[in-house]
Amino acid sequence: MVLKDLGKHQENLRKDLGTVLKDLGERLGNILETSGNDLEMVLKTLGNSLGKAIVDAVL
């Protein structure tokens, strides 16, 4: 009986750990996607600013 209960407990821990790791992976994916979008916006802004500075310097 004790071994059976221990086996169920281990199975529940594995399921809980699997859920935690899945959630962590999804959150990390969302963070990386958001960071990528933010970086893209920053690079576009810098590119536009640099382009404007070059045009202004030439004129």
DRENRO-744799 format. One record per residue: y, x, z of N, C-alpha, C, O, CB in turn. Coordinates in steps of 0.1 Angstrom, whole numbers, plus 5000, padded with zeros to 4 digits. Last residue first. Glycine has a CB too. Example, Ala and Ser with C-alpha at 12.3 -4.5 7.8 and 13.67 -1.06 7.14 Angstrom:
BEGIN
<atom n_py="4978" n_px="5128" n_pz="5071" ca_py="4989" ca_px="5137" ca_pz="5071" c_py="5000" c_px="5129" c_pz="5079" o_py="5011" o_px="5134" o_pz="5080" cb_py="4994" cb_px="5141" cb_pz="5057"/>
<atom n_py="4943" n_px="5132" n_pz="5078" ca_py="4955" ca_px="5123" ca_pz="5078" c_py="4967" c_px="5132" c_pz="5078" o_py="4967" o_px="5142" o_pz="5085" cb_py="4955" cb_px="5113" cb_pz="5090"/>
***
This chain:
BEGIN
<atom n_py="5675" n_px="5219" n_pz="4522" ca_py="5687" ca_px="5212" ca_pz="4517" c_py="5699" c_px="5218" c_pz="4524" o_py="5710" o_px="5214" o_pz="4522" cb_py="5687" cb_px="5197" cb_pz="4521"/>
<atom n_py="5657" n_px="5234" n_pz="4536" ca_py="5659" ca_px="5237" ca_pz="4522" c_py="5672" c_px="5230" c_pz="4517" o_py="5679" o_px="5236" o_pz="4508" cb_py="5647" cb_px="5231" cb_pz="4514"/>
<atom n_py="5659" n_px="5223" n_pz="4561" ca_py="5662" ca_px="5237" ca_pz="4560" c_py="5665" c_px="5240" c_pz="4545" o_py="5674" o_px="5248" o_pz="4542" cb_py="5651" cb_px="5246" cb_pz="4565"/>
<atom n_py="5650" n_px="5197" n_pz="4557" ca_py="5663" ca_px="5199" ca_pz="4562" c_py="5668" c_px="5213" c_pz="4560" o_py="5679" o_px="5216" o_pz="4556" cb_py="5664" cb_px="5195" cb_pz="4577"/>
<atom n_py="5623" n_px="5203" n_pz="4550" ca_py="5632" ca_px="5196" ca_pz="4540" c_py="5647" c_px="5199" c_pz="4544" o_py="5655" o_px="5202" o_pz="4536" cb_py="5629" cb_px="5181" cb_pz="4539"/>
<atom n_py="5614" n_px="5214" n_pz="4574" ca_py="5614" ca_px="5222" ca_pz="4562" c_py="5624" c_px="5216" c_pz="4551" o_py="5631" o_px="5223" o_pz="4545" cb_py="5600" cb_px="5223" cb_pz="4556"/>
<atom n_py="5617" n_px="5192" n_pz="4591" ca_py="5625" ca_px="5204" ca_pz="4594" c_py="5625" c_px="5213" c_pz="4581" o_py="5636" o_px="5219" o_pz="4579" cb_py="5618" cb_px="5212" cb_pz="4606"/>
<atom n_py="5599" n_px="5174" n_pz="4580" ca_py="5614" ca_px="5171" ca_pz="4580" c_py="5622" c_px="5183" c_pz="4582" o_py="5632" o_px="5185" o_pz="4576" cb_py="5617" cb_px="5160" cb_pz="4591"/>
<atom n_py="5575" n_px="5188" n_pz="4585" ca_py="5579" ca_px="5185" ca_pz="4571" c_py="5594" c_px="5182" c_pz="4570" o_py="5601" o_px="5187" o_pz="4561" cb_py="5571" cb_px="5173" cb_pz="4566"/>
<atom n_py="5576" n_px="5188" n_pz="4613" ca_py="5576" ca_px="5200" ca_pz="4606" c_py="5581" c_px="5198" c_pz="4591" o_py="5589" o_px="5206" o_pz="4586" cb_py="5562" cb_px="5207" cb_pz="4606"/>
<atom n_py="5574" n_px="5160" n_pz="4618" ca_py="5586" ca_px="5168" ca_pz="4623" c_py="5587" c_px="5181" c_pz="4615" o_py="5598" o_px="5185" o_pz="4612" cb_py="5584" cb_px="5170" cb_pz="4638"/>
<atom n_py="5549" n_px="5155" n_pz="4606" ca_py="5561" ca_px="5148" ca_pz="4601" c_py="5573" c_px="5156" c_pz="4605" o_py="5583" o_px="5158" o_pz="4597" cb_py="5562" cb_px="5134" cb_pz="4606"/>
<atom n_py="5533" n_px="5171" n_pz="4623" ca_py="5533" ca_px="5174" ca_pz="4609" c_py="5546" c_px="5167" c_pz="4602" o_py="5552" o_px="5174" o_pz="4594" cb_py="5521" cb_px="5168" cb_pz="4602"/>
<atom n_py="5537" n_px="5159" n_pz="4648" ca_py="5541" ca_px="5173" ca_pz="4646" c_py="5543" c_px="5176" c_pz="4631" o_py="5552" o_px="5183" o_pz="4627" cb_py="5531" cb_px="5182" cb_pz="4652"/>
<atom n_py="5526" n_px="5134" n_pz="4642" ca_py="5540" ca_px="5135" ca_pz="4646" c_py="5545" c_px="5149" c_pz="4644" o_py="5556" o_px="5151" o_pz="4638" cb_py="5542" cb_px="5131" cb_pz="4660"/>
<atom n_py="5500" n_px="5141" n_pz="4637" ca_py="5507" ca_px="5135" ca_pz="4626" c_py="5522" c_px="5136" c_pz="4629" o_py="5530" o_px="5139" o_pz="4620" cb_py="5503" cb_px="5120" cb_pz="4625"/>
<atom n_py="5493" n_px="5152" n_pz="4662" ca_py="5493" ca_px="5161" ca_pz="4650" c_py="5501" c_px="5155" c_pz="4638" o_py="5508" o_px="5162" o_pz="4631" cb_py="5479" cb_px="5164" cb_pz="4645"/>
<atom n_py="5494" n_px="5129" n_pz="4677" ca_py="5503" ca_px="5140" ca_pz="4680" c_py="5504" c_px="5149" c_pz="4668" o_py="5515" o_px="5154" o_pz="4665" cb_py="5497" cb_px="5148" cb_pz="4692"/>
<atom n_py="5474" n_px="5113" n_pz="4665" ca_py="5488" ca_px="5108" ca_pz="4665" c_py="5498" c_px="5120" c_pz="4668" o_py="5508" o_px="5121" o_pz="4662" cb_py="5490" cb_px="5097" cb_pz="4676"/>
<atom n_py="5452" n_px="5129" n_pz="4671" ca_py="5455" ca_px="5126" ca_pz="4657" c_py="5470" c_px="5122" c_pz="4656" o_py="5477" o_px="5126" o_pz="4647" cb_py="5446" cb_px="5115" cb_pz="4651"/>
<atom n_py="5451" n_px="5128" n_pz="4699" ca_py="5454" ca_px="5141" ca_pz="4692" c_py="5458" c_px="5139" c_pz="4678" o_py="5467" o_px="5145" o_pz="4673" cb_py="5441" cb_px="5150" cb_pz="4693"/>
<atom n_py="5445" n_px="5101" n_pz="4702" ca_py="5458" ca_px="5106" ca_pz="4707" c_py="5461" c_px="5119" c_pz="4700" o_py="5473" o_px="5121" o_pz="4697" cb_py="5457" cb_px="5108" cb_pz="4723"/>
<atom n_py="5419" n_px="5100" n_pz="4691" ca_py="5430" ca_px="5092" ca_pz="4685" c_py="5444" c_px="5097" c_pz="4689" o_py="5453" o_px="5098" o_pz="4681" cb_py="5428" cb_px="5078" cb_pz="4689"/>
<atom n_py="5406" n_px="5118" n_pz="4708" ca_py="5407" ca_px="5121" ca_pz="4694" c_py="5418" c_px="5113" c_pz="4687" o_py="5426" o_px="5119" o_pz="4679" cb_py="5394" cb_px="5118" cb_pz="4687"/>
<atom n_py="5408" n_px="5103" n_pz="4732" ca_py="5415" ca_px="5116" ca_pz="4731" c_py="5416" c_px="5120" c_pz="4717" o_py="5427" o_px="5126" o_pz="4713" cb_py="5406" cb_px="5127" cb_pz="4739"/>
<atom n_py="5392" n_px="5081" n_pz="4725" ca_py="5406" ca_px="5079" ca_pz="4728" c_py="5414" c_px="5092" c_pz="4727" o_py="5425" o_px="5093" o_pz="4721" cb_py="5408" cb_px="5073" cb_pz="4742"/>
<atom n_py="5368" n_px="5094" n_pz="4722" ca_py="5373" ca_px="5087" ca_pz="4710" c_py="5388" c_px="5085" c_pz="4713" o_py="5396" o_px="5087" o_pz="4703" cb_py="5366" cb_px="5074" cb_pz="4709"/>
<atom n_py="5364" n_px="5105" n_pz="4747" ca_py="5365" ca_px="5114" ca_pz="4736" c_py="5371" c_px="5107" c_pz="4724" o_py="5379" o_px="5113" o_pz="4717" cb_py="5351" cb_px="5120" cb_pz="4732"/>
<atom n_py="5361" n_px="5081" n_pz="4762" ca_py="5372" ca_px="5090" ca_pz="4765" c_py="5374" c_px="5100" c_pz="4753" o_py="5386" o_px="5102" o_pz="4750" cb_py="5368" cb_px="5098" cb_pz="4778"/>
<atom n_py="5339" n_px="5069" n_pz="4750" ca_py="5351" ca_px="5062" ca_pz="4749" c_py="5363" c_px="5072" c_pz="4752" o_py="5373" o_px="5071" o_pz="4745" cb_py="5352" cb_px="5051" cb_pz="4759"/>
<atom n_py="5319" n_px="5089" n_pz="4758" ca_py="5322" ca_px="5086" ca_pz="4743" c_py="5335" c_px="5079" c_pz="4741" o_py="5343" o_px="5083" o_pz="4732" cb_py="5311" cb_px="5077" cb_pz="4738"/>
<atom n_py="5320" n_px="5085" n_pz="4785" ca_py="5324" ca_px="5098" ca_pz="4779" c_py="5327" c_px="5096" c_pz="4765" o_py="5337" o_px="5102" o_pz="4760" cb_py="5313" cb_px="5108" cb_pz="4781"/>
<atom n_py="5310" n_px="5059" n_pz="4787" ca_py="5324" ca_px="5062" ca_pz="4791" c_py="5329" c_px="5075" c_pz="4785" o_py="5340" o_px="5076" o_pz="4781" cb_py="5324" cb_px="5063" cb_pz="4807"/>
<atom n_py="5284" n_px="5063" n_pz="4777" ca_py="5294" ca_px="5054" ca_pz="4770" c_py="5308" c_px="5057" c_pz="4774" o_py="5317" o_px="5057" o_pz="4765" cb_py="5290" cb_px="5039" cb_pz="4773"/>
<atom n_py="5274" n_px="5081" n_pz="4796" ca_py="5275" ca_px="5085" ca_pz="4782" c_py="5285" c_px="5076" c_pz="4774" o_py="5292" o_px="5081" o_pz="4766" cb_py="5261" cb_px="5084" cb_pz="4775"/>
<atom n_py="5275" n_px="5064" n_pz="4818" ca_py="5283" ca_px="5077" ca_pz="4818" c_py="5285" c_px="5082" c_pz="4804" o_py="5296" o_px="5086" o_pz="4800" cb_py="5276" cb_px="5088" cb_pz="4826"/>
<atom n_py="5256" n_px="5045" n_pz="4811" ca_py="5270" ca_px="5041" ca_pz="4814" c_py="5279" c_px="5053" c_pz="4813" o_py="5290" o_px="5053" o_pz="4807" cb_py="5272" cb_px="5034" cb_pz="4827"/>
<atom n_py="5233" n_px="5062" n_pz="4810" ca_py="5238" ca_px="5054" ca_pz="4798" c_py="5252" c_px="5050" c_pz="4800" o_py="5260" o_px="5052" o_pz="4790" cb_py="5229" cb_px="5041" cb_pz="4796"/>
<atom n_py="5232" n_px="5071" n_pz="4837" ca_py="5234" ca_px="5080" ca_pz="4826" c_py="5239" c_px="5073" c_pz="4813" o_py="5247" o_px="5079" o_pz="4806" cb_py="5221" cb_px="5088" cb_pz="4823"/>
<atom n_py="5227" n_px="5046" n_pz="4850" ca_py="5239" ca_px="5054" ca_pz="4853" c_py="5242" c_px="5064" c_pz="4842" o_py="5254" o_px="5065" o_pz="4838" cb_py="5237" cb_px="5062" cb_pz="4866"/>
<atom n_py="5203" n_px="5038" n_pz="4839" ca_py="5215" ca_px="5030" ca_pz="4837" c_py="5227" c_px="5038" c_pz="4839" o_py="5237" o_px="5037" o_pz="4832" cb_py="5214" cb_px="5018" cb_pz="4846"/>
<atom n_py="5187" n_px="5059" n_pz="4848" ca_py="5188" ca_px="5057" ca_pz="4833" c_py="5201" c_px="5049" c_pz="4831" o_py="5208" o_px="5051" o_pz="4821" cb_py="5176" cb_px="5050" cb_pz="4828"/>
<atom n_py="5188" n_px="5055" n_pz="4875" ca_py="5193" ca_px="5067" ca_pz="4869" c_py="5196" c_px="5066" c_pz="4854" o_py="5206" o_px="5070" o_pz="4849" cb_py="5184" cb_px="5079" cb_pz="4872"/>
<atom n_py="5175" n_px="5030" n_pz="4876" ca_py="5189" ca_px="5031" ca_pz="4881" c_py="5195" c_px="5044" c_pz="4875" o_py="5207" o_px="5043" o_pz="4870" cb_py="5189" cb_px="5032" cb_pz="4896"/>
<atom n_py="5149" n_px="5038" n_pz="4867" ca_py="5157" ca_px="5028" ca_pz="4860" c_py="5172" c_px="5029" c_pz="4864" o_py="5181" o_px="5028" o_pz="4855" cb_py="5152" cb_px="5013" cb_pz="4863"/>
<atom n_py="5143" n_px="5056" n_pz="4887" ca_py="5143" ca_px="5060" ca_pz="4873" c_py="5152" c_px="5051" c_pz="4865" o_py="5160" o_px="5055" o_pz="4857" cb_py="5129" cb_px="5062" cb_pz="4867"/>
<atom n_py="5142" n_px="5039" n_pz="4909" ca_py="5152" ca_px="5050" ca_pz="4909" c_py="5154" c_px="5055" c_pz="4895" o_py="5165" o_px="5058" o_pz="4890" cb_py="5147" cb_px="5061" cb_pz="4918"/>
<atom n_py="5121" n_px="5022" n_pz="4902" ca_py="5134" ca_px="5017" ca_pz="4904" c_py="5145" c_px="5027" c_pz="4903" o_py="5155" o_px="5025" o_pz="4897" cb_py="5136" cb_px="5009" cb_pz="4917"/>
<atom n_py="5100" n_px="5041" n_pz="4904" ca_py="5103" ca_px="5034" ca_pz="4891" c_py="5117" c_px="5028" c_pz="4891" o_py="5125" o_px="5029" o_pz="4882" cb_py="5093" cb_px="5023" cb_pz="4888"/>
<atom n_py="5101" n_px="5047" n_pz="4931" ca_py="5104" ca_px="5058" ca_pz="4921" c_py="5107" c_px="5052" c_pz="4908" o_py="5116" o_px="5056" o_pz="4901" cb_py="5092" cb_px="5067" cb_pz="4919"/>
<atom n_py="5093" n_px="5022" n_pz="4941" ca_py="5106" ca_px="5028" ca_pz="4945" c_py="5110" c_px="5039" c_pz="4935" o_py="5122" o_px="5039" o_pz="4930" cb_py="5105" cb_px="5034" cb_pz="4959"/>
<atom n_py="5067" n_px="5020" n_pz="4931" ca_py="5078" ca_px="5010" ca_pz="4927" c_py="5092" c_px="5016" c_pz="4930" o_py="5101" o_px="5014" o_pz="4922" cb_py="5076" cb_px="4997" cb_pz="4934"/>
<atom n_py="5056" n_px="5042" n_pz="4945" ca_py="5056" ca_px="5041" ca_pz="4930" c_py="5066" c_px="5032" c_pz="4925" o_py="5073" o_px="5035" o_pz="4916" cb_py="5042" cb_px="5038" cb_pz="4925"/>
<atom n_py="5058" n_px="5033" n_pz="4971" ca_py="5065" ca_px="5045" ca_pz="4967" c_py="5066" c_px="5046" c_pz="4952" o_py="5076" o_px="5050" o_pz="4947" cb_py="5057" cb_px="5057" cb_pz="4972"/>
<atom n_py="5041" n_px="5011" n_pz="4970" ca_py="5055" ca_px="5009" ca_pz="4973" c_py="5063" c_px="5021" c_pz="4969" o_py="5074" o_px="5019" o_pz="4963" cb_py="5058" cb_px="5006" cb_pz="4988"/>
<atom n_py="5017" n_px="5025" n_pz="4966" ca_py="5022" ca_px="5015" ca_pz="4956" c_py="5037" c_px="5012" c_pz="4958" o_py="5044" o_px="5012" o_pz="4948" cb_py="5014" cb_px="5001" cb_pz="4958"/>
<atom n_py="5015" n_px="5040" n_pz="4989" ca_py="5017" ca_px="5047" ca_pz="4976" c_py="5022" c_px="5037" c_pz="4966" o_py="5029" o_px="5041" o_pz="4957" cb_py="5003" cb_px="5053" cb_pz="4972"/>
<atom n_py="5012" n_px="5019" n_pz="5008" ca_py="5024" ca_px="5028" ca_pz="5009" c_py="5026" c_px="5035" c_pz="4996" o_py="5038" o_px="5036" o_pz="4991" cb_py="5022" cb_px="5038" cb_pz="5020"/>
<atom n_py="4988" n_px="5008" n_pz="5000" ca_py="5000" ca_px="5000" ca_pz="5000" c_py="5013" c_px="5009" c_pz="5000" o_py="5022" o_px="5006" o_pz="4993" cb_py="5000" cb_px="4991" cb_pz="5012"/>
***
